[in-house]
Amino acid sequence: MNRTIGDHFTIPPAAFQSIVGVTILILIPLYDRVFVPFARKITNHHSGITSLQRIGVGLFIATFNMMICGLVEAKRLKVASDNGLIDSPKVVVPMSSLWLLPQYILVGIGDVFAIVGMQELFYDQMPETMRSIGAAIFISVVGAGSFISTGIISVVQTISKRHGGEWLVNNLNKAHLDYYYWVIALLNAVSFCFYLFISNHFVYKKLQDKDDDNDDVEGDRAI
């Protein structure tokens, strides 16, 4: 894709990944200082929304983001086809790389909700003597997700090869990365529905009130 801005500046490919970190750095203070006080007035919850609600929002954003990825990739493939670049994978497709910007921003937004929400859940809901184990479980969840994603790629490659051709090949102009994004979006949607079912039956343990150390907050349902 075209990574140039103006006549003299070219965006380094690795710079796009930094957008995720920058988004997180900007949004976490805004979340704590703006969103939480606003949501607290509506929900009367000390953190604005519960940990499980925060994770749920992150999962929804992740699903929505995969749909956007699929649409953008489909557009890129169409531009490549219209310009006769299907067999020229190393030629720059005349489509601005800034089309990818929303995807990376949404990844950062999703992490602010889902990843931070998981940290909060495993810390608050674990017994005090087991909080270090809770932190380890949180990290293992992220690691397990990486292994599962590798497995999904292998399954997609095997199935697509049996039905006409692999979706993920070295020549991205001949690949079907857009199909893969839609598969991930579908899996995310199924996972999100399963998550809603499980979290709706979760009962929070009694926690000491953040404003009054002498009062206990009764366990309440997540969603």
PEWO-V186515 format. One record per pair of residues at least 12 apart in sequence whose C-alpha atoms are under 8 Angstrom apart, sorted by the first residue. I is the first residue (numbers start at 0). J is the second residue. Records with the same first field share a line. If there is no record, write none. Layout:
BEGIN
I = J  J
END
This chain:
BEGIN
0 = 91  92  93  94  95  96
1 = 91  92  93  94  95  96
2 = 95  96  97
3 = 95
15 = 100  103
16 = 103
18 = 100  103  104  107
19 = 103  104  106  107
20 = 107
21 = 107
22 = 104  107  108
23 = 107  108  110  111
26 = 108  111
27 = 111
34 = 47
35 = 47  48
45 = 209
49 = 221
50 = 116  117  119  120  221
51 = 116  117  120  198  221  222
52 = 221  222
53 = 112  113  116
54 = 112  113  114  115  116  117
55 = 112  113  191  194  195
56 = 109  112  113
57 = 108  109  110  111  112  113  114
58 = 109  113  187  191
59 = 188  191
60 = 105  106  108  109
61 = 105  106  109  184  187
62 = 183  184  185  187  188
63 = 184
64 = 102  105  106
65 = 180  181  183  184
66 = 180  181  184
67 = 102
68 = 99  102  177  180
69 = 176  177  178  179  180  181
70 = 177
71 = 98  99  177
72 = 176  177
73 = 177
75 = 92  94
76 = 172
78 = 92  93  94
79 = 92  93  172
80 = 172
84 = 172
85 = 172  173
86 = 170  172  173
87 = 172
88 = 170  171  172
117 = 137
118 = 134  137
121 = 133  134  136  137
122 = 134
124 = 203  204
155 = 179
166 = 178  179
198 = 221  222
199 = 220  221  222
200 = 220  221
201 = 220  221
202 = 218  219  220  221
203 = 218  219  220  221
204 = 217  218
205 = 217  218
206 = 218
END
